[in-house]
C-alpha cells in the first residue's frame, strides 16, 4: 500500500467472507461483496476449505489390541 506505507504479506490472500465484485482495469478501485451464509451451517472458512478440497477428516479413535 503506497499511501499508508504498509507492506502486504507475500503470496496470495485467501478471502473467506468477501468476494471480489468489481475491479477497475488498473486495480485502483476494487469493490467486494459479503459472501452469503452457508446452507449447511458451516463457517465460511470451513465451506472454503471444502471447496478447495481440504476437507478435514474426523479423528479416528485408535484401538489398542490389549483389551
ChimeraX commands (.cxc) that place a marker at each C-alpha (Angstrom):
marker #1 position 0.00,0.00,0.00 radius 0.5
marker #1 position 1.81,3.09,-1.19 radius 0.5
marker #1 position -0.37,5.69,0.53 radius 0.5
marker #1 position -0.11,4.25,4.05 radius 0.5
marker #1 position 3.34,2.77,3.58 radius 0.5
marker #1 position 2.11,-0.67,4.66 radius 0.5
marker #1 position 3.66,-3.86,3.33 radius 0.5
marker #1 position 1.36,-6.56,2.00 radius 0.5
marker #1 position 2.00,-10.16,3.02 radius 0.5
marker #1 position 3.76,-12.25,0.36 radius 0.5
marker #1 position 1.70,-14.66,-1.71 radius 0.5
marker #1 position -1.99,-14.71,-2.48 radius 0.5
marker #1 position -4.51,-13.79,0.18 radius 0.5
marker #1 position -7.48,-16.10,0.77 radius 0.5
marker #1 position -10.78,-14.31,1.26 radius 0.5
marker #1 position -13.34,-16.32,3.22 radius 0.5
marker #1 position -16.01,-13.74,3.99 radius 0.5
marker #1 position -15.69,-11.45,0.98 radius 0.5
marker #1 position -15.59,-11.97,-2.75 radius 0.5
marker #1 position -14.46,-9.58,-5.41 radius 0.5
marker #1 position -17.40,-7.99,-7.23 radius 0.5
marker #1 position -15.59,-5.48,-9.46 radius 0.5
marker #1 position -12.05,-4.27,-10.15 radius 0.5
marker #1 position -11.06,-1.44,-12.47 radius 0.5
marker #1 position -8.63,-2.14,-15.29 radius 0.5
marker #1 position -5.70,-0.60,-13.43 radius 0.5
marker #1 position -6.73,-2.00,-9.99 radius 0.5
marker #1 position -7.15,1.42,-8.39 radius 0.5
marker #1 position -10.74,0.69,-7.33 radius 0.5
marker #1 position -11.79,-2.72,-6.03 radius 0.5
marker #1 position -15.30,-3.47,-4.79 radius 0.5
marker #1 position -16.11,-6.52,-2.68 radius 0.5
marker #1 position -19.36,-8.09,-1.56 radius 0.5
marker #1 position -20.02,-10.18,1.52 radius 0.5
marker #1 position -20.46,-13.87,0.75 radius 0.5
marker #1 position -23.82,-15.40,1.72 radius 0.5
marker #1 position -24.02,-17.77,4.68 radius 0.5
marker #1 position -23.56,-21.47,4.01 radius 0.5
marker #1 position -26.73,-23.60,3.72 radius 0.5
marker #1 position -25.21,-26.43,5.75 radius 0.5
marker #1 position -24.37,-24.35,8.82 radius 0.5
marker #1 position -20.60,-24.41,8.21 radius 0.5
marker #1 position -18.45,-21.38,8.84 radius 0.5
marker #1 position -17.24,-19.58,5.74 radius 0.5
marker #1 position -13.71,-20.88,6.40 radius 0.5
marker #1 position -14.96,-24.49,6.54 radius 0.5
marker #1 position -17.01,-24.04,3.36 radius 0.5
marker #1 position -13.99,-22.52,1.56 radius 0.5
marker #1 position -11.74,-25.37,2.71 radius 0.5
marker #1 position -14.26,-27.92,1.45 radius 0.5
marker #1 position -14.47,-26.09,-1.89 radius 0.5
marker #1 position -10.68,-26.22,-2.20 radius 0.5
marker #1 position -10.64,-29.95,-1.45 radius 0.5
marker #1 position -9.13,-29.51,2.02 radius 0.5
marker #1 position -11.98,-31.11,3.93 radius 0.5
marker #1 position -10.92,-32.21,7.40 radius 0.5
marker #1 position -11.43,-35.83,8.28 radius 0.5
marker #1 position -12.94,-36.79,11.59 radius 0.5
marker #1 position -10.36,-38.06,14.03 radius 0.5
marker #1 position -10.50,-41.81,14.35 radius 0.5
marker #1 position -10.01,-43.42,17.72 radius 0.5
marker #1 position -7.13,-45.86,17.80 radius 0.5
marker #1 position -7.98,-49.16,19.40 radius 0.5
marker #1 position -5.39,-50.97,21.40 radius 0.5
marker #1 position -5.15,-54.73,20.93 radius 0.5
marker #1 position -4.52,-55.37,24.64 radius 0.5
marker #1 position -8.15,-55.21,25.85 radius 0.5
marker link #1:1,2 radius 0.2
marker link #1:2,3 radius 0.2
marker link #1:3,4 radius 0.2
marker link #1:4,5 radius 0.2
marker link #1:5,6 radius 0.2
marker link #1:6,7 radius 0.2
marker link #1:7,8 radius 0.2
marker link #1:8,9 radius 0.2
marker link #1:9,10 radius 0.2
marker link #1:10,11 radius 0.2
marker link #1:11,12 radius 0.2
marker link #1:12,13 radius 0.2
marker link #1:13,14 radius 0.2
marker link #1:14,15 radius 0.2
marker link #1:15,16 radius 0.2
marker link #1:16,17 radius 0.2
marker link #1:17,18 radius 0.2
marker link #1:18,19 radius 0.2
marker link #1:19,20 radius 0.2
marker link #1:20,21 radius 0.2
marker link #1:21,22 radius 0.2
marker link #1:22,23 radius 0.2
marker link #1:23,24 radius 0.2
marker link #1:24,25 radius 0.2
marker link #1:25,26 radius 0.2
marker link #1:26,27 radius 0.2
marker link #1:27,28 radius 0.2
marker link #1:28,29 radius 0.2
marker link #1:29,30 radius 0.2
marker link #1:30,31 radius 0.2
marker link #1:31,32 radius 0.2
marker link #1:32,33 radius 0.2
marker link #1:33,34 radius 0.2
marker link #1:34,35 radius 0.2
marker link #1:35,36 radius 0.2
marker link #1:36,37 radius 0.2
marker link #1:37,38 radius 0.2
marker link #1:38,39 radius 0.2
marker link #1:39,40 radius 0.2
marker link #1:40,41 radius 0.2
marker link #1:41,42 radius 0.2
marker link #1:42,43 radius 0.2
marker link #1:43,44 radius 0.2
marker link #1:44,45 radius 0.2
marker link #1:45,46 radius 0.2
marker link #1:46,47 radius 0.2
marker link #1:47,48 radius 0.2
marker link #1:48,49 radius 0.2
marker link #1:49,50 radius 0.2
marker link #1:50,51 radius 0.2
marker link #1:51,52 radius 0.2
marker link #1:52,53 radius 0.2
marker link #1:53,54 radius 0.2
marker link #1:54,55 radius 0.2
marker link #1:55,56 radius 0.2
marker link #1:56,57 radius 0.2
marker link #1:57,58 radius 0.2
marker link #1:58,59 radius 0.2
marker link #1:59,60 radius 0.2
marker link #1:60,61 radius 0.2
marker link #1:61,62 radius 0.2
marker link #1:62,63 radius 0.2
marker link #1:63,64 radius 0.2
marker link #1:64,65 radius 0.2
marker link #1:65,66 radius 0.2
marker link #1:66,67 radius 0.2
view
